[in-house]
Amino acid sequence: MRVAVTGATGMVGGQVARAALQAGHEVRAVTRDGPAVGTLRIGEDTVERVTAPLTDRRRLAVALTGCDALVHCAAVYAFGGARAAEVEQVNVDGTQAVLEAAADAGLARAVVTSSSVTCGSSSIPRARDETDHLGAEPAPAYYASKVSQEEVALETGGRRGIPVVLALPTVILGGPFTRLAPSNAIVLRYLLDPTRSTYPGGCNVVDARDVGAGHVTLLERGIAGERYLLGGDDVTWRMLHTLVAELAGLPGPFAEMPAGSAWTVSAATELWARVTGTEPLSTRDEAQTVGRYYWYTSAKAHELGYAGRPARAAVAASLAWLAVSPDLPRWVREGLRLHPEVRAARPLVPGPLPGEPASEPLGAATVRTRPPRSRPASPRRPR
Ligand SMILES: NC(=O)c1ccc[n+]([C@@H]2O[C@H](COP(=O)([O-])OP(=O)(O)OC[C@H]3O[C@@H](n4cnc5c(N)ncnc54)[C@H](OP(=O)(O)O)[C@@H]3O)[C@@H](O)[C@H]2O)c1
């Protein structure tokens, strides 16, 4: 199949492109920036790249012409009121535009990246599945946008006769990334936190490589109109922070920060970001989810052959990417004592890990040239 992938410059889209190539498909990256037509590096491969903004249905249709299927990963994954309108516009209107364009271009099938948050969360440690939905619980604008995205995707697919399958990844750790997503930021926050705090509740974490492969599984075998959770292990925040501490060679976690304190720290972090004109490393929007359980089962996707690796492997991959990221201040990097399991992830990342010679060859990572965004050195950030 020739597969068009939107968002291929991002973490999920990059892994989808890589998995599609590994499965023997051809890939065309549809991106918002760059020359009208060009190429994009995906690991050690180079794929065709066509530029079309998500606001331009006509150009999108031209960009998709000649492809058999679409995997739509492009979206804004961000929290905070300042970006709420952009989140809604890109995630919902952008999805409608690209699916209309896919139908115009005669594509036979589409997979749309949604999120496990559309299945909601629980006040007790219980795993939810695809029959669950976001209810009357704290929900950042990003969560609401993903619910609306699913609705618009299924409506557009039904109306235009293009089969749509929905992929619902959980918290994705790993890379490639040059823009720190809120998911890897969970790990970064612990590395930056001098108090080594944890908090109540928990989440499900999944390795980015498995999410990429899972999308290809859904592309090949998913049932149209269905939602499929793509996750790994359910963990409490304390379990996750314990893994981060062990694999990074750091102490803790110690005290559990209550939800109210998490909210207060986030408010201060947002204020600081406003003053300095930077992206907040923590938002009140996200802090309101502290204490709940974002636990999910991927049994439905397992039936199609999907498999998620253990949380430990996902955390190791995240630490390897963070260790080579400019998001990690040098003074923190130098204090890490990376576990051999993190060092084993070295072939994934495009530079030497701390303590390795700088002449290490490039790994199989996507190589990109965009400079990283500046970021405040906030001491901690609740989820
Ligand atoms: N990361 C997670 O934990 C997680 C969990 C569940 C679901 N998801 C979903 O996975 C998808 C991808 O997220 P990600 O983690 O890969 O994020 P990411 O690394 O930030 O990548 C986002 C991608 O979307 C593109 N994009 C953003 N705004 C755009 C716009 N206005 N027009 C066109 N393209 C635009 C970006 O292009 P540029 O490179 O040009 O900016 C990039 O390729 C999203 O739908 C997200 O909701 C993510």
PDBQT file of the ligand as one rigid body, heavy atoms in Angstrom, charges set to zero:
ROOT
HETATM    1  N1  LIG A 401       2.201  11.737  22.869  1.00  0.00    +0.000 N 
HETATM    2  C1  LIG A 401       1.238  11.103  23.519  1.00  0.00    +0.000 C 
HETATM    3  O1  LIG A 401       1.396  10.679  24.671  1.00  0.00    +0.000 OA
HETATM    4  C2  LIG A 401      -0.086  10.870  22.857  1.00  0.00    +0.000 A 
HETATM    5  C3  LIG A 401      -1.009  10.039  23.523  1.00  0.00    +0.000 A 
HETATM    6  C4  LIG A 401      -2.243   9.775  22.916  1.00  0.00    +0.000 A 
HETATM    7  C5  LIG A 401      -2.527  10.317  21.685  1.00  0.00    +0.000 A 
HETATM    8  N2  LIG A 401      -1.609  11.134  21.066  1.00  0.00    +0.000 N 
HETATM    9  C6  LIG A 401      -1.964  11.685  19.776  1.00  0.00    +0.000 C 
HETATM   10  O2  LIG A 401      -0.963  11.365  18.834  1.00  0.00    +0.000 OA
HETATM   11  C7  LIG A 401      -0.948  12.337  17.808  1.00  0.00    +0.000 C 
HETATM   12  C8  LIG A 401       0.447  12.820  17.581  1.00  0.00    +0.000 C 
HETATM   13  O3  LIG A 401       0.971  13.327  18.773  1.00  0.00    +0.000 OA
HETATM   14  P1  LIG A 401       2.544  13.365  19.026  1.00  0.00    +0.000 P 
HETATM   15  O4  LIG A 401       2.760  12.946  20.428  1.00  0.00    +0.000 OA
HETATM   16  O5  LIG A 401       3.266  12.667  17.937  1.00  0.00    +0.000 OA
HETATM   17  O6  LIG A 401       2.791  14.917  18.939  1.00  0.00    +0.000 OA
HETATM   18  P2  LIG A 401       4.000  15.715  18.262  1.00  0.00    +0.000 P 
HETATM   19  O7  LIG A 401       5.275  14.977  18.407  1.00  0.00    +0.000 OA
HETATM   20  O8  LIG A 401       3.878  17.078  18.798  1.00  0.00    +0.000 OA
HETATM   21  O9  LIG A 401       3.638  15.712  16.715  1.00  0.00    +0.000 OA
HETATM   22  C9  LIG A 401       2.552  16.455  16.217  1.00  0.00    +0.000 C 
HETATM   23  C10 LIG A 401       2.587  16.415  14.710  1.00  0.00    +0.000 C 
HETATM   24  O10 LIG A 401       1.448  17.149  14.246  1.00  0.00    +0.000 OA
HETATM   25  C11 LIG A 401       1.896  18.181  13.372  1.00  0.00    +0.000 C 
HETATM   26  N3  LIG A 401       1.079  19.371  13.509  1.00  0.00    +0.000 N 
HETATM   27  C12 LIG A 401       0.849  20.102  14.627  1.00  0.00    +0.000 A 
HETATM   28  N4  LIG A 401       0.075  21.157  14.340  1.00  0.00    +0.000 NA
HETATM   29  C13 LIG A 401      -0.184  21.097  13.021  1.00  0.00    +0.000 A 
HETATM   30  C14 LIG A 401      -0.927  21.905  12.126  1.00  0.00    +0.000 A 
HETATM   31  N5  LIG A 401      -1.550  23.013  12.532  1.00  0.00    +0.000 N 
HETATM   32  N6  LIG A 401      -0.981  21.549  10.833  1.00  0.00    +0.000 NA
HETATM   33  C15 LIG A 401      -0.336  20.445  10.402  1.00  0.00    +0.000 A 
HETATM   34  N7  LIG A 401       0.393  19.635  11.182  1.00  0.00    +0.000 NA
HETATM   35  C16 LIG A 401       0.463  19.961  12.481  1.00  0.00    +0.000 A 
HETATM   36  C17 LIG A 401       3.329  18.469  13.794  1.00  0.00    +0.000 C 
HETATM   37  O11 LIG A 401       4.000  19.080  12.701  1.00  0.00    +0.000 OA
HETATM   38  P3  LIG A 401       5.289  20.025  12.914  1.00  0.00    +0.000 P 
HETATM   39  O12 LIG A 401       6.437  19.092  13.133  1.00  0.00    +0.000 OA
HETATM   40  O13 LIG A 401       5.368  20.796  11.644  1.00  0.00    +0.000 OA
HETATM   41  O14 LIG A 401       5.005  20.890  14.098  1.00  0.00    +0.000 OA
HETATM   42  C18 LIG A 401       3.834  17.064  14.106  1.00  0.00    +0.000 C 
HETATM   43  O15 LIG A 401       4.183  16.391  12.936  1.00  0.00    +0.000 OA
HETATM   44  C19 LIG A 401      -1.929  13.412  18.253  1.00  0.00    +0.000 C 
HETATM   45  O16 LIG A 401      -3.192  13.166  17.642  1.00  0.00    +0.000 OA
HETATM   46  C20 LIG A 401      -2.057  13.198  19.731  1.00  0.00    +0.000 C 
HETATM   47  O17 LIG A 401      -3.305  13.659  20.212  1.00  0.00    +0.000 OA
HETATM   48  C21 LIG A 401      -0.399  11.418  21.622  1.00  0.00    +0.000 A 
ENDROOT
TORSDOF 0
